[in-house]
Amino acid sequence: KELEPYDIHISINISPVQILQAGFVNEVISIFEQYDLKKHSISLEITETFLIGSFELVINKLKLLQKYGFDIHLDDFGTGYSSLQYLKDLPINTIKIDRAFVINCETDAHSRAIIHMISSLARNIGLEVISEGIENDRQNQIVVKSGCDIIQGYLIGAPVFKNEAIKLIKDYNIDKSKKIVPQKQVKSRGA
C-alpha cells in the first residue's frame, strides 16, 4: 500500500503447496481487500513445474485471483516441463524468460533464438514478457530487440530494502536523474 503512489507492481512467488492449500486464495483476496490495494498492483508468480499435478484446480484458483485484480506471471518459462497447452489454458498475463537463457545470450545463438521465440510467441498471444538476469547492456539490447517488455537484473541493481527501492524508483522513474548507461563494448580480436 505504501508503494502505490509510485505506480509500481509487486511480484510474489507462490509455491505449489500454497496455492493448493485450502483457504489460501480466500486469505490472499481478504488481505488484498483489507488494504484496499489497487487492481494489478500485485503479480503472483507461479512456476511451470507445479502445474503438472492439479492442473484444473490450479487454473480455477488462478482465474479467481485474476478476477480480483491480481496479475499472474508464468515464471521460469522454458526450464521445466513446458507445454504450449499451458499457454492456451492458463489465465496468465506475463511470461518470464528464465536467466538460464539470458546468461549466455551474447555468445550463444541458441539462447538468442529461444529468447526471440518465447518473446514472439508471448506477444502474438497478447502476453507481456519479462527477462530475468540482465547484467549488462548487451544482454539488455538483445532481449529488447527480441520483444521483451521489462527487464530484471543487476543492470538495474542488486536486491535492496524498501527505502532504497523507493530511492531507485524516484531516481530512474520520477526525477529521471539516473539512466541506464550503456557499457562500452570491448571488441576482441583473434590471434
Stockholm file with secondary structure:
# STOCKHOLM 1.0

chainA/1-191         KELEPYDIHISINISPVQILQAGFVNEVISIFEQYDLKKHSISLEITETFLIGSFELVINKLKLLQKYGFDIHLDDFGTGYSSLQYLKDLPINTIKIDRAFVINCETDAHSRAIIHMISSLARNIGLEVISEGIENDRQNQIVVKSGCDIIQGYLIGAPVFKNEAIKLIKDYNIDKSKKIVPQKQVKSRGA
#=GR chainA/1-191 SS CTTGGGTCCEEEECCHHHHHSTTHHHHHHHHHHHTTCCTTSEEEEEEGGGGTTSHHHHHHHHHHHHHTTCEEEEEEETSSSCCHHHHHHSCCSEEEECHHHHTTTTTCHHHHHHHHHHHHHHHHTTCEEEECCCCSHHHHHHHHHHTCCEECSTTTCCCCCHHHHHHHHIIIIISCCCCCCCCCCCCCCCC
#=GC SS_cons         CTTGGGTCCEEEECCHHHHHSTTHHHHHHHHHHHTTCCTTSEEEEEEGGGGTTSHHHHHHHHHHHHHTTCEEEEEEETSSSCCHHHHHHSCCSEEEECHHHHTTTTTCHHHHHHHHHHHHHHHHTTCEEEECCCCSHHHHHHHHHHTCCEECSTTTCCCCCHHHHHHHHIIIIISCCCCCCCCCCCCCCCC
//
